[in-house]
Amino acid sequence: MKVTKQSKRQIRLQNILFVLLFFTVIGLLAWLSDNYRYQADWTANSRNTLSEASITVLEQMEGEIKVSAFAMDASPLRKPIEDLIGRYQRYKQDLQLSFVNPDTEPDLVRELSITVDGELLVEYQGRSEQVTQLTEGAITNALQRVSRTAERWLVFVEGHGERSAFGKANHDLQVWAQQLEAKGFRLQGLNLATSAIVPDNTSVLVIAGPQVNYLPGEVRLIEDYIARGGNVLWLADPGQLYGLESLAELLGVSFEPGVIVDPTTQMFSINDPTFAIVGDYSFHPVVEGFDMLTIFPYAAGVVVEPQADWQGDSFLLTTAQSWSETGVLAGEISFDEFEDVMGPMSLAAAVSRDLDSDAAAEEQAQPKQQRIIIVGDGDFISNAYLGNGGNLDLGMNMINWLSSDDQLIAVPAKTAVDSSLNLSRSQSMVIGFGFLLVLPAVLLLSGLTIWLKRRKA
């Protein structure tokens, strides 16, 4: 080909045109990557993709969602948090994630009672929930709770010396009640002697340690409320039931005589033998993933034997060294195998039953569940002891479980089934020889062939 000035100009023009087209394509690709996103999850069980239950919750939430992650700047949890929240952001672009360094914001940490590195604060339309577990199930259930717009009324029975939700005394529950109000609950006292019925809009009826007997008519009001499907938190103390024996029989629960004594508390510099420590939790939604010690002063053991269509579980267990002391709590206290009951002891029981099963079956919907919790101690969430261990978190978990209008969303755990590759000896040898000998030989041979052809040309 003869090179002329015209051909040179054509080649130069072609080069310029190629460069312009090249940068134009690069610019278009940059614009497309900024405005359009495509991600594919190629894992065996789509473990990096949200479940349908989580996607449904996001679709029902209109408006901005804010997630604040309390993690130190050098915390290894920041990357897992970004990845997990990023799955939600793929389906809801106005979900905002921000990080807060607890070291630089100590006042905010104290105000929100942040206790775990990596704890999340989920905020939506003035309501908030804290999440300590970095799992899809925990975050989705928190989103479900903050998305509820219906008022949730906690009604506290009054008139029998119960612990007051509005009282400032050490044995009252005002601090816990204030935390509940901050979560969007509405609180109300109820004197059964002057009320003809427990209100139908009651989310949870709280019976917090009465000191005098209930009238038979008052007990019937409570039992009628339960018959209508109401949820109850019963905080009982050792000793008398003050007229609530028929309620205990209805729910299939009984209380061990005496007071729980736990000698292991001495390791924590607690000299009072009537304090019990719980660090063993059963598989129940109230304590799922719960790993903090809780402290119970002056508690009674709870035994559950569900009646009729009720199901029951114990979910707080004392140490094996504890026992229920029926003698005098003075001087040197020791276990009496003929009078006392050896631990571990159950401190709380949850009973539940499905409601409207026939209607739910016709609609192919999950039946509503009635839920009741009976605790053998009311001191653990009192003003004096709420700040000990994980008492506050446990008290909040109980109310969250009791006040749910439906079942908490069950997000199945996704395990990495494709995380390992198992090869036989022969397969390993084929791969080894292939990469170490065959592939280098093929590349060398192809290079020599191309070199020889060029020399001949």
C-alpha positions in Angstrom: 0.0 0.0 0.0 1.4 3.3 -1.1 1.5 5.9 1.6 0.4 9.4 0.5 -0.5 12.6 2.3 -4.2 11.8 1.7 -3.8 8.4 3.3 -2.0 9.8 6.2 -4.8 12.3 6.8 -7.3 9.5 6.6 -5.4 7.5 9.1 -5.0 10.5 11.5 -8.8 11.2 11.1 -9.6 7.6 11.8 -7.4 7.7 15.0 -9.1 10.9 16.2 -12.5 9.4 15.5 -11.6 6.2 17.3 -10.4 8.2 20.4 -13.6 10.3 20.4 -15.8 7.2 20.1 -13.7 5.5 22.8 -14.2 8.3 25.3 -17.8 8.6 24.3 -18.4 4.9 25.1 -16.5 5.3 28.4 -18.7 8.3 29.3 -21.9 6.4 28.4 -20.8 3.4 30.5 -20.0 5.7 33.4 -23.5 7.3 33.1 -25.2 3.9 32.9 -23.3 2.6 35.9 -24.3 5.7 37.9 -28.0 5.6 37.0 -28.7 1.9 36.6 -27.6 -0.9 38.8 -27.7 -4.6 38.3 -26.7 -7.2 40.9 -26.9 -10.9 40.8 -26.7 -13.4 43.7 -25.0 -16.5 42.4 -24.7 -18.2 45.8 -26.3 -21.7 46.1 -29.2 -20.6 48.4 -29.2 -16.8 47.6 -27.9 -16.0 51.0 -27.0 -12.5 49.9 -30.5 -11.7 48.9 -33.4 -10.6 51.2 -36.2 -13.1 51.8 -39.7 -12.5 50.5 -40.9 -11.6 54.0 -38.4 -8.8 54.3 -39.1 -7.4 50.9 -42.9 -7.4 51.7 -42.2 -5.4 54.9 -40.1 -2.8 52.9 -42.8 -2.5 50.3 -45.4 -1.6 52.9 -43.2 1.2 54.4 -43.6 4.6 52.7 -41.2 7.3 53.5 -37.6 7.5 54.8 -36.1 4.9 57.1 -33.0 5.8 59.1 -30.6 3.3 60.5 -27.8 4.4 62.9 -25.0 2.0 63.6 -23.1 2.5 66.8 -19.6 1.1 65.9 -16.2 2.4 66.5 -14.2 3.7 63.5 -11.8 0.7 63.5 -14.6 -1.8 64.4 -14.6 -4.9 62.1 -18.4 -4.9 62.3 -18.7 -1.9 60.0 -18.3 -3.9 56.8 -20.8 -6.6 57.8 -23.3 -3.9 58.8 -22.8 -2.1 55.4 -23.3 -5.4 53.5 -26.4 -6.4 55.5 -28.1 -3.0 55.3 -27.1 -2.8 51.7 -29.4 -5.7 50.9 -32.3 -3.6 52.2 -31.2 -0.5 50.3 -31.4 -2.4 47.0 -35.2 -2.6 47.5 -35.7 0.8 49.3 -33.4 3.6 48.1 -34.5 6.0 50.8 -33.2 3.8 53.6 -30.3 5.8 55.0 -27.4 4.2 56.9 -25.1 6.3 59.1 -22.3 5.3 61.6 -21.9 6.8 65.0 -18.6 6.4 66.9 -19.6 5.6 70.6 -16.3 7.1 71.7 -17.1 10.6 70.3 -20.8 10.5 71.3 -20.9 9.2 74.9 -24.0 11.3 75.9 -26.0 9.8 73.0 -24.9 6.3 73.9 -26.0 6.8 77.5 -29.3 8.3 76.5 -30.2 5.4 74.2 -28.6 2.8 76.6 -26.4 1.4 73.8 -24.6 -1.6 75.3 -23.2 -3.6 72.3 -20.6 -2.6 69.7 -22.5 -2.7 66.3 -25.9 -2.0 67.9 -28.4 -0.5 65.4 -31.1 2.2 66.0 -33.9 1.9 63.4 -36.1 5.1 63.1 -39.3 5.5 61.1 -42.0 8.1 61.4 -41.1 9.1 64.9 -40.8 5.5 66.2 -37.6 3.7 67.0 -36.3 0.2 67.8 -32.8 -0.9 68.8 -31.3 -4.1 67.3 -28.4 -5.9 68.9 -28.3 -8.9 66.5 -26.9 -8.4 63.0 -29.3 -10.8 61.3 -32.0 -10.3 58.7 -34.6 -11.7 61.0 -33.8 -9.2 63.8 -33.7 -6.2 61.5 -36.9 -7.2 59.6 -38.8 -7.6 62.9 -37.6 -4.2 64.1 -38.9 -2.7 60.8 -42.2 -4.5 61.3 -42.6 -3.1 64.8 -41.8 0.6 63.9 -44.1 0.4 60.9 -47.2 -0.3 63.1 -49.4 2.8 63.3 -52.1 1.4 65.6 -51.8 2.6 69.2 -50.6 -0.1 71.6 -52.0 0.4 75.1 -50.4 -1.2 78.1 -52.9 -1.3 81.0 -51.6 -1.6 84.5 -54.0 -3.0 87.1 -54.3 -0.7 90.2 -55.9 -0.7 93.6 -54.2 -3.6 95.3 -50.8 -2.2 96.1 -49.3 -3.2 92.7 -46.1 -1.7 91.5 -47.1 1.5 89.8 -46.0 2.5 86.2 -46.2 6.1 87.4 -44.5 5.8 90.8 -41.0 6.9 91.7 -40.5 4.5 94.7 -37.7 1.9 94.3 -40.2 -0.9 94.0 -42.3 0.9 91.3 -41.9 0.6 87.5 -41.7 4.3 86.3 -38.3 4.1 84.6 -39.3 1.0 82.7 -42.6 2.6 81.8 -40.8 5.6 80.4 -38.7 3.4 78.2 -41.9 1.8 76.9 -43.4 5.2 76.2 -40.3 6.1 74.2 -41.0 3.0 72.0 -44.5 4.3 71.2 -46.5 2.5 73.8 -49.4 4.3 75.6 -49.8 3.6 79.3 -53.0 3.6 81.4 -53.9 2.5 85.0 -57.0 0.5 85.5 -58.9 0.0 88.8 -61.0 -3.2 88.3 -63.3 -2.3 91.2 -64.6 0.7 89.3 -64.5 -0.7 85.8 -67.0 -3.0 84.3 -64.5 -4.5 81.7 -60.9 -4.5 80.6 -60.9 -2.2 77.4 -60.9 -4.1 74.2 -58.0 -2.0 72.8 -55.6 -3.3 75.5 -52.5 -4.7 74.0 -51.1 -6.1 77.2 -52.7 -6.2 80.7 -50.0 -5.9 83.4 -50.5 -7.4 86.9 -47.5 -6.2 88.9 -47.2 -7.7 92.3 -50.5 -7.1 94.3 -50.3 -6.8 98.1 -53.9 -7.3 99.0 -56.6 -9.8 97.8 -58.5 -9.2 94.6 -62.3 -9.4 94.8 -63.9 -12.4 93.0 -65.5 -10.0 90.6 -62.2 -8.4 89.7 -60.7 -11.9 89.0 -63.6 -12.6 86.7 -62.9 -9.4 84.7 -59.3 -10.6 84.2 -60.5 -14.1 83.2 -63.1 -12.6 80.8 -60.3 -10.5 79.2 -58.2 -13.7 78.7 -61.2 -15.5 77.3 -61.5 -12.7 74.7 -58.0 -13.4 73.6 -56.1 -10.7 75.7 -52.4 -10.8 76.4 -51.1 -10.6 80.0 -47.8 -9.9 81.8 -48.1 -11.3 85.4 -45.3 -10.2 87.7 -45.8 -12.4 90.8 -43.7 -12.3 93.9 -42.9 -15.2 96.4 -45.7 -15.9 98.8 -49.5 -15.4 98.4 -51.3 -15.1 95.1 -53.9 -12.7 96.7 -57.0 -14.2 95.1 -55.4 -15.1 91.7 -55.3 -18.8 92.4 -58.0 -19.5 89.8 -56.0 -17.5 87.2 -53.0 -19.6 87.9 -55.1 -22.8 87.5 -56.6 -21.4 84.2 -53.1 -20.8 82.8 -51.7 -24.1 84.1 -49.0 -22.5 86.2 -47.9 -22.9 89.8 -45.2 -21.4 92.0 -42.6 -23.2 94.0 -42.9 -22.5 97.8 -40.1 -20.4 99.3 -37.6 -18.0 97.8 -34.8 -18.9 95.3 -31.4 -18.8 96.8 -28.3 -18.7 94.5 -24.9 -19.0 96.1 -23.1 -18.2 92.8 -24.0 -14.5 93.2 -21.1 -14.2 95.7 -18.7 -14.4 92.8 -20.2 -11.1 91.7 -19.8 -9.5 95.1 -23.6 -9.9 95.9 -23.9 -11.0 99.5 -27.6 -11.1 99.6 -28.5 -14.8 99.1 -32.0 -14.0 97.8 -30.5 -12.7 94.5 -30.7 -15.1 91.6 -28.6 -14.8 88.4 -29.9 -16.1 85.0 -27.5 -16.7 82.1 -29.2 -19.8 80.7 -32.0 -19.1 78.3 -34.2 -21.6 76.4 -35.2 -21.5 72.7 -38.0 -18.9 72.9 -38.6 -15.7 70.9 -38.4 -13.6 74.0 -34.8 -14.6 74.6 -33.7 -15.5 71.1 -30.0 -14.5 70.8 -30.1 -13.0 74.3 -26.6 -13.4 75.9 -26.6 -11.0 78.9 -26.9 -11.9 82.5 -30.1 -10.9 84.3 -30.5 -10.4 88.0 -33.7 -11.3 90.0 -34.0 -10.2 93.7 -36.3 -12.2 95.8 -37.9 -14.5 93.2 -40.0 -17.6 93.2 -39.8 -20.6 90.9 -42.5 -21.0 88.2 -43.8 -24.4 87.0 -45.9 -24.5 83.9 -48.3 -27.4 82.9 -50.4 -26.1 80.0 -54.1 -26.8 80.1 -56.4 -27.6 77.1 -55.3 -25.7 74.0 -52.5 -23.8 75.7 -48.9 -24.3 74.9 -46.3 -23.4 77.6 -42.5 -23.0 77.8 -40.1 -22.0 80.6 -37.4 -19.6 79.3 -35.4 -18.3 82.3 -33.4 -20.8 84.3 -31.3 -20.2 87.4 -27.9 -22.0 88.0 -27.7 -25.6 89.0 -26.4 -24.6 92.4 -29.6 -22.6 93.3 -32.6 -23.9 95.2 -35.9 -22.7 96.6 -35.5 -22.0 100.3 -38.5 -22.6 102.4 -36.9 -21.9 105.7 -35.9 -18.7 107.5 -33.7 -16.4 105.4 -31.3 -15.5 108.2 -28.0 -16.7 109.5 -26.3 -19.5 107.6 -28.6 -20.8 104.9 -28.1 -24.3 103.5 -30.0 -26.7 101.3 -32.4 -29.1 103.0 -33.1 -32.0 100.8 -36.4 -32.8 102.7 -37.9 -29.3 102.6 -36.3 -27.4 99.7 -36.4 -27.8 95.9 -33.0 -28.0 94.1 -32.3 -26.0 91.0 -32.0 -25.1 88.3 -35.3 -23.3 88.8 -37.6 -21.7 86.2 -38.2 -18.0 86.8 -40.6 -17.3 84.0 -43.0 -19.1 81.7 -44.7 -18.2 78.5 -48.1 -19.7 77.6 -49.8 -19.1 74.3 -52.6 -20.4 72.1 -53.9 -19.8 68.6 -57.1 -17.9 68.1 -59.7 -18.0 65.2 -58.1 -21.0 63.7 -61.1 -21.9 61.6 -61.4 -18.4 60.1 -57.7 -18.2 59.5 -57.8 -21.6 57.7 -60.6 -20.4 55.4 -58.5 -17.3 54.5 -55.3 -19.3 54.4 -53.8 -16.9 56.9 -51.8 -17.4 60.0 -54.0 -17.5 63.1 -53.6 -14.7 65.7 -51.8 -15.9 68.8 -52.7 -15.1 72.4 -49.7 -14.7 74.6 -49.2 -14.6 78.4 -46.0 -14.4 80.4 -45.7 -15.2 84.1 -42.6 -14.1 86.0 -41.8 -15.2 89.6 -40.3 -11.7 90.4 -41.4 -8.1 89.7 -38.3 -6.5 91.2 -36.1 -7.2 88.2 -37.7 -4.3 86.2 -38.3 -2.0 89.2 -36.7 1.4 89.5 -34.1 0.0 91.8 -32.9 -2.9 89.7 -33.8 -2.1 86.1 -30.2 -1.1 85.3 -28.6 -4.4 86.4 -27.3 -6.6 83.7 -29.7 -7.1 80.8 -32.9 -6.5 82.9 -34.1 -3.6 80.8 -33.6 -5.5 77.5 -35.4 -8.5 78.9 -38.3 -6.4 80.1 -38.6 -4.8 76.7 -38.4 -8.1 74.9 -41.3 -9.4 77.0 -43.5 -6.5 76.0 -42.5 -6.7 72.4 -43.4 -10.3 72.2 -46.7 -9.9 74.1 -47.9 -6.8 72.2 -47.3 -8.2 68.7 -50.6 -8.2 66.7 -49.4 -11.3 64.8 -46.5 -13.6 64.7 -43.1 -12.1 64.4 -41.7 -12.7 60.9 -39.7 -15.9 60.7 -36.8 -15.3 58.4 -35.0 -18.6 57.6 -31.3 -18.7 58.3 -29.3 -19.0 55.1 -26.2 -21.1 55.4 -23.3 -21.2 53.0 -23.6 -24.6 51.5 -21.1 -23.8 48.7 -18.3 -22.6 50.9 -16.0 -25.7 50.4 -14.9 -27.7 47.5 -14.3 -31.5 48.1 -12.2 -33.2 45.5 -11.0 -36.8 45.2 -7.3 -37.6 44.9 -7.6 -38.2 41.2 -9.4 -35.0 40.6 -6.8 -33.1 42.6 -4.0 -34.7 40.5 -5.7 -33.8 37.2 -6.1 -30.1 38.3 -2.6 -30.0 39.6 -1.0 -31.4 36.5 -3.3 -29.3 34.3 -2.2 -26.0 35.8 1.4 -26.9 36.5 2.3 -28.8 33.3 -0.4 -29.0 30.7 -1.5 -25.3 30.6 2.1 -23.9 30.6 3.0 -26.4 27.8 0.0 -25.4 25.7 0.9 -21.7 26.1 4.6 -22.4 25.2 3.6 -24.4 22.2 1.2 -21.8 20.9 3.8 -19.1 21.4 6.4 -21.1 19.4 3.9 -21.7 16.6 3.1 -18.0 16.3 6.8 -17.1 16.3 7.7 -19.6 13.6 4.8 -18.4 11.4 6.0 -14.9 11.7 9.5 -15.8 10.8 8.4 -17.6 7.6 6.3 -14.6 6.6 
